[in-house]
């Protein structure tokens, strides 16, 4: 097991209500020089690099007794007491090793359906209203997720309502206080926004039904919902969930979340952190259980370091090359 960091610049600075960055520095794990997994961290919530490295070392004990790699190891990793970002990387690399060893697509190993026609949203991060509106008008992407939660939200929205032929989703990253959230939710519904993600901090989620009133726009929970245990705390108050692999700890917990949400008639979005297509891959394997996709992180990077996950504008697809998982191009490993 080899662990190493890679630093990758973004095409432009990425700003949300809780922070800003112009690059990512993610850790990768590699098995047998061929099978990869990736960590990714929140620019606000962490975990720290020190915690990631420490937890990779803790996990070595799981792999210390030979080459056993089967689905039982995935479930063992899922319950191992380390941070979820590191856990996601280890589960991803293990699943990719299993895929190569058996010649099966990764989703088949877990009994999941084939990925459907995945159409991801593309993120418009916070900037001045003029710059955001200009980027939206020029964007070739038909589905846009707009980051809000700044002082000029209302000024920005006055300009947005005049832009046709786009599907808009909004993500406030928990930045609105309840009174402001209620006002903006109803404004967004009148504008035909498809959904709203995390209008308030998790402390106020029990108020979401009140804030929404008679509005039919779905309110999707992201921050504060990582695992199935979290889901049961909030399921009665929300319309759907955003499952991010790095937050849930990988595809094993992600599948539990998606199946429970479906059972409860809640929508499922598959989201991402700032990561390469290695980190995105587990969400693609889970995609048959979702209705919405927000998997645009590789499109935000100056260059994706990995191959085998294919982006054709907003569409994401895979072919037989995905057996064994996405691989980092050698030029980046030896840079």
Secondary structure, 3 states (H helix, E strand, C coil): CEEEEEEEEEEEEEEECCEEEEEEEEEEEEECCCEEEECCCECCCECCHHHHHHHHHHHHHHHCCCCCCCHHHHHHHHHCCCCHHHHHHHHHHHHHHHHHHHCCCHHHHCCCCCCCCEECCEEECCCCHHHHHHHHHHCCCCEEEEECCCCCHHHHHHHHCCCCCCEEEEECCCCCCHHHHHHHHHHHHHCCCCEEECCCCHHHHHHHHHHHCCCCCEEEECCCCCCHHHHHHHHHHCCEEEEEHHHHCCHHHHHHHHHHHHHCCCEEEEECCCCCHHHHHHHHHCHHHCCEECCCHHHHECCCCEECCEEECCEEECCHHHCCCCEECHHHHCC
